[in-house]
């Protein structure tokens, strides 16, 4: 990223601030990201940040909104025009994986917000993101059950929860290993196991 951001228009300055936080979160514990660190990375003063965000909490809220908008848009594009619900879900799964590889700071921020005991606007956005994601999955699952592609006895809510939880597990393991790219290699096999658990089996 170009670090000469002293004379950007307001909207661009806000966007660059969000992107800077996401980048920092890829290598620094999000709870340790300070306004001073953000300003230093952007080559601006802390005062310049406060002209666009009234507080650090406001920056975090903007970051979570950025994550939610881009992730949901990404999985929607991935599944668009795919008639098979299972194939659409596979496309969503792989697209989410690629999003995490491109933005490793995103899961760090998500996990950090969801672990906070107190309520906050940023945490509520993270929770809403998961709810909206699950709604998309439940719709695909219901389509699959209606079309005979997914087993009729499948618990739709549980299957949606497991889908999201499976990606979170892959992300966590890749973060622990220090190799975020391993998620790309592991994801296809993991989704195949998930698919076998919900797809309708033809009786001989």
C-alpha positions in Angstrom: 0.0 0.0 0.0 1.2 3.5 -0.8 2.0 5.1 2.6 1.7 8.8 1.4 -1.8 9.5 2.5 -1.5 13.0 3.8 -3.7 14.7 1.2 -6.4 12.1 0.4 -10.1 13.1 0.2 -12.2 12.2 3.3 -13.8 9.0 1.9 -10.5 7.7 0.6 -8.8 8.5 4.0 -11.4 6.5 5.8 -11.1 3.6 3.4 -7.3 3.6 3.7 -7.6 3.7 7.4 -9.8 0.6 7.4 -7.4 -1.2 5.0 -4.5 -0.3 7.1 -6.1 -1.8 10.2 -6.9 -5.0 8.3 -3.2 -5.2 7.2 -1.9 -4.6 10.6 -4.2 -7.3 12.1 -2.6 -9.8 9.8 0.7 -9.6 11.7 -0.2 -8.0 15.0 -2.7 -9.0 17.7 -5.7 -6.7 17.0 -6.0 -5.8 20.7 -2.5 -4.3 20.5 -3.1 -2.1 17.4 -3.0 1.5 18.7 -4.0 4.7 17.0 -0.3 5.6 17.0 0.5 2.4 15.1 -2.2 3.1 12.5 -1.1 6.7 12.0 2.5 5.6 11.7 1.7 3.0 9.0 -0.3 5.6 7.1 2.3 8.3 7.6 -0.1 10.7 9.2 -0.7 12.2 12.6 -3.2 10.8 15.1 -5.0 14.1 14.8 -5.6 13.4 11.1 -7.3 10.1 12.1 -9.6 11.9 14.6 -10.8 14.2 11.8 -12.4 11.2 10.2 -13.1 8.9 13.1 -14.2 10.2 16.5 -12.6 7.3 18.4 -10.8 4.0 18.1 -14.1 2.2 18.5 -15.4 4.0 15.5 -12.5 2.7 13.4 -13.1 -0.8 14.6 -16.8 -0.5 13.7 -15.8 0.7 10.2 -13.4 -2.3 9.9 -16.1 -4.8 10.8 -18.5 -3.2 8.4 -15.8 -3.5 5.7 -15.3 -7.2 6.5 -19.0 -8.0 6.5 -19.8 -6.2 3.2 -16.9 -7.7 1.3 -17.2 -11.3 2.6 -20.9 -11.5 2.0 -20.5 -9.9 -1.5 -17.7 -12.4 -2.2 -19.7 -15.5 -1.3 -22.8 -14.2 -3.1 -20.7 -13.7 -6.3 -19.2 -17.1 -6.0 -22.6 -18.8 -5.7 -24.4 -16.7 -8.3 -25.8 -18.7 -11.3 -24.9 -22.1 -9.8 -28.0 -24.2 -9.9 -26.8 -27.0 -7.7 -27.2 -26.0 -4.0 -24.3 -28.3 -3.0 -22.0 -26.8 -5.7 -23.1 -23.3 -4.7 -22.1 -24.1 -1.1 -18.8 -25.5 -2.2 -18.2 -22.3 -4.2 -19.0 -20.2 -1.1 -16.7 -22.3 1.0 -13.8 -22.0 -1.3 -14.4 -18.3 -1.9 -14.4 -17.7 1.9 -11.1 -19.6 2.1 -9.5 -17.4 -0.6 -10.8 -14.2 1.2 -9.1 -15.3 4.4 -5.8 -16.0 2.6 -6.0 -12.6 0.9 -6.9 -10.8 4.2 -5.4 -12.8 7.2 -6.2 -9.9 9.5 -10.0 -10.5 9.0 -10.3 -13.7 11.1 -8.0 -12.2 13.8 -10.4 -9.2 14.0 -13.5 -11.4 14.0 -12.2 -13.8 16.7 -11.1 -10.8 18.8 -14.5 -9.1 18.6 -16.5 -12.2 19.3 -14.4 -13.0 22.4 -15.1 -9.7 24.0 -17.3 -10.0 27.0 -18.9 -6.6 26.6 -21.2 -5.5 23.9 -19.9 -3.1 21.3 -21.0 -1.9 17.9 -18.2 -3.8 16.3 -19.1 -7.0 18.1 -22.8 -6.6 17.0 -21.7 -6.3 13.4 -19.6 -9.5 13.7 -22.6 -11.3 15.1 -24.9 -9.9 12.4 -22.4 -11.1 9.8 -22.6 -14.6 11.1 -26.4 -14.5 11.1 -26.6 -13.2 7.6 -24.1 -15.8 6.4 -26.1 -18.5 8.1 -29.3 -17.3 6.4 -27.7 -17.7 3.0 -26.6 -21.2 3.9 -30.0 -22.2 5.2 -31.6 -21.1 2.0 -29.2 -23.2 -0.1 -29.8 -26.2 2.2 -33.5 -25.9 2.0 -33.2 -25.7 -1.8 -31.1 -28.8 -1.8 -33.6 -30.7 0.4 -36.5 -29.7 -1.8 -34.6 -30.7 -5.0 -33.5 -34.1 -3.6 -29.8 -33.2 -3.5 -29.5 -32.9 0.2 -30.9 -35.5 2.6 -34.4 -34.6 3.8 -33.5 -35.4 7.4 -30.6 -32.9 7.5 -30.9 -30.4 10.3 -30.7 -27.2 8.4 -29.7 -25.0 11.3 -27.0 -27.4 12.5 -25.7 -27.8 8.9 -25.3 -24.1 8.5 -23.6 -23.8 11.9 -21.2 -26.6 11.0 -20.4 -25.0 7.6 -19.3 -21.8 9.3 -17.6 -23.6 12.2 -15.6 -25.8 9.8 -14.1 -22.8 8.1 -13.4 -21.2 11.5 -11.6 -24.4 12.5 -9.5 -24.5 9.3 -8.6 -20.8 9.9 -7.6 -21.4 13.5 -5.4 -24.4 12.6 -3.7 -22.4 9.8 -3.1 -19.5 12.2 -1.6 -21.9 14.8 0.7 -23.4 12.2 1.8 -19.9 11.1 1.0 -20.9 7.5 -2.2 -19.3 6.3 -1.9 -20.8 2.9 -2.3 -24.4 4.2 -6.0 -23.7 4.4 -6.1 -23.7 0.6 -4.7 -27.2 0.5 -6.9 -28.5 3.3 -10.2 -27.0 2.3 -11.3 -29.2 -0.6 -10.9 -32.4 1.4 -12.6 -30.9 4.4 -15.6 -29.7 2.3 -15.9 -33.2 0.7 -16.3 -34.7 4.1 -18.9 -32.1 5.0 -20.8 -32.7 1.7 -20.9 -36.5 2.4 -22.6 -35.8 5.7 -25.5 -33.8 4.2 -26.0 -35.1 0.6 -28.8 -37.5 -0.2 -27.6 -41.0 -0.9 -29.1 -43.1 -3.6 -30.5 -46.3 -2.3 -29.4 -49.4 -4.2 
